[in-house]
Each structure stands twice: as structure tokens, then as C-alpha cells.
Amino acid sequence: MKIPFLAISIWMFICMTIFGVVSYTYVLWSQYWRSALEKKQLILNKSNYIQETPMQAVQTNAYSNSQKSNITDEVPSDKLNNKIHTYKNQLLIQLRKAQLAAGSVLFHKDKGETNIYKVKFKRQNIRIPQKSQHELICELKEKVKMEMLHKNVEPFSKLGYDKYFPSESISDIFPKHASCAMVSSSGSMYKSKLGKEIDSHDIVLRFNSAPTEGYQEDVGFKTTIRFLNSQVVSKPEFDFLNSPMYRNITLIVWDPSKYHGSLEEWYKKPDFDLFSTYWLHREIYPDQYFYILHPEVLWTAWDFIQSNTLVPVEPNPPSSGFLGILLLLHICDSVDVYEYVPSMRLTKRCHYFDVHEDIGCTLGDWHPLASEKLISLTLNEGSDRDIFVTGKIKMTGFDKQDC
């Protein structure tokens, strides 16, 4: 009996040694990625790098919602520039911290299954140089097309649903050379007094059930497009078929498939049952433009985000906000994106139209929001004052890009 016991003891020792080596290697790998990102961050911020501060510090340097929106008249220029500089650096730190937290499996142990869409992550080369604004937007133009489902797409044609899809492409129904505004539902829109500026655009895009009534001074009243997730279409509490909020405008709904999965598989098992409501809506309102975003768009957009992010991003589809930016870049000459990246009106408030507080709405706790917003800052053509005081990112549409 001594020999088998000795053999078992040796075997257990070998297994524990292997386990220890693997665990130690994993820790070194994690630290390597953290160190790589920190080094890149130091390079980006150069001598202006500020030590990490909690989110409360960012909000302390932001202007409170009770102040007037025209703060440029109230603060001397040099002091305002200093405030902008401090706020920007602190916000960048928080976004990069959110990237690290979201990308590490150590932060997901208690969340159960974290890759429900079966996303395949490809590790990036950390030595690739940071891309310029022009390089990044040309890559985006080339790689991510905003395709909608149409009558010739299977399995919908063979199932007899081809008649429900609009015959015109979405780019055909809007005027050329349009100026466009994307209005986020962010709490930072609250008391922004941006409504008049937003309504001056030819096309105004809003999201889900974000209201305008009662908030016109901050968000305007004009709505040209509503970008909807499939929950709004399918859940009774949104009253999608009856609410006037969804009438006399162009609608686009999206729902995620599995990562680069087949349309047939997705049609049989969407995240939320958008299809039955879509068919019914098209029967009731056949003249209204209502599109379904091809789910492949979500994952080509995700691939773009991941390929330009040094650490693993959340294995979930991009946010409606990022998809809305992509849409407007395809159909507009100029695009102003309001409070997608939070200005110094930053608040924990999730939406301008409710009092629920969750900083995850800004930094991201499901969508890869932190990575999206860092990329959007690179795509921005405006000034820091545009972003962090006025509250908008400025971009030029794809058709105007010399790529």
C-alpha cells in the first residue's frame, strides 16, 4: 500500500506545481497588459499626466447642473482652459480604468456567463502606433457599412416577409449635404440649454423612448430618426405601436445576433422578439420608413473597436450611441454628437429625463462604452472647449473624407 500512496503523493505534487506555474503565468500576463496600457497612457498625456483620481474628483471639477450653460462668459479664459484641461485628463483616466476593469476576467467572476454572444477575441499588438484622426475615420469608413435588412436577404425572402422591408435605402430618403445632430439620452443633457442649437440641424437623431416634451430647452423638439433597441419594440411598457413618439419619423431597430452568426439562427432566436412587432407595424403603417439594422453591422463595429483598443473590451455589441454615430457619418456631411462624451456637466444621473443614478451609464457596464468614447475623442475634429464646455463632438461625414 505504501507504493500507491507514494505515487499518488508525487502525482498531486506535480499537479499542484503545474497549477502554480499556470496561475503565476496568468498573473504576469495580466500585469503585462496593465503595464502596457499605463505606459501608453503616460505617452499620450506626456508631462501633463495627472495621477488617478476617483470619479467624484471628475465631478468636483465639472460644473454643476444648477449653473448657466454659457459658462464661457462667467469664467476668465485662462481659468476655464485650466478647468477644461484638468477635467479632460481626469475623465481620460476614468475611461481607461473602466477599459481595464471591463477587459479583465478577474472582474467578472461573480457575473456568470460573460460571453453570451460567443465573441472571439484576438490579442492586439501593443506596439502598433496610435492612429491619427484621419487614419481612424478612413478605417471606419472602409470596414463598417450600415446595411439594413432588405427584401432580397434570406431567410426573409423565402419566408414571405420580403414585402415588409422598405424599398428605398436609408441613404436615399434624406437630403444630401445634410447637417446632423445626434442627441444622447445622457444625464449631462439636463439643463444644458442646447435645444435651439440641436434643432438648427437638418437631421436630428434620438434614441429609444427619450422624450422631447418638457425638455425642449435642453434637447430640442425636432426628431428625424429614432434609433431603437429591440426591447423598446417588443416590451409592452413602451407602447411602441400606439405611442405618438414613434410616428411620422424614420425608425431603425437593432438586435444582436451571435458573433458573426447566421441570419437564420438569429431570426429563430433574437435577444428580444422584434420581428412579430415589426411585421405588424409595417401592416399598420406601411408608408412609414422603418428599418432593421443588419446584425452583422454590430460585430464589424465591435471588431473595429477591439482592433483599436489595446486590452480586451466587453464581449457585447456596441451601444446605440456608437451605432448612431456610424449611421450619421454615412448619410450626413457634418455630424454634431451631443453629450456622448460627457462635458463638465457630468452627473451620475443616467438620463436627462429621470432621476435614476448609475455612473455605469457613462463609463459602461455592459456595452464597451469606455472604448467607444475614447475612439470618439480621437475622431473629434472640434476643440476641447466644444466637447467639455458646449458638450459636442464634431465630425465630417464619410462622403467628405479624402480617403
Secondary structure by P-SEA (a helix, b strand, c coil): caaaaaaaaaaaaaaaaaaaaaaaaaaaaaaaaaaaaaaaaaaaacccccccccaaaaaaacccccccccccccccaaaaaaaaaaaaaaaaaaaaaaaaaaaccccccccccccccbbbbbbcccccccccaaaaaaaaaaccccccccccccccccccccccccccccccccccbbbbbbbbccccccccccccccccccbbbbccccccccccccccccccbbbbccccccccccccccccccccbbbbbbbbccccccaaaaaacccccaaaaaaaaaaaccccccccccaaaaaaaaaaaaaacccccccccccaaaaaaaaaaacccbbbbccccccccccccccccccccccccccccccaaaaaaaaaaaaccccccccccccbbbbbccccccc
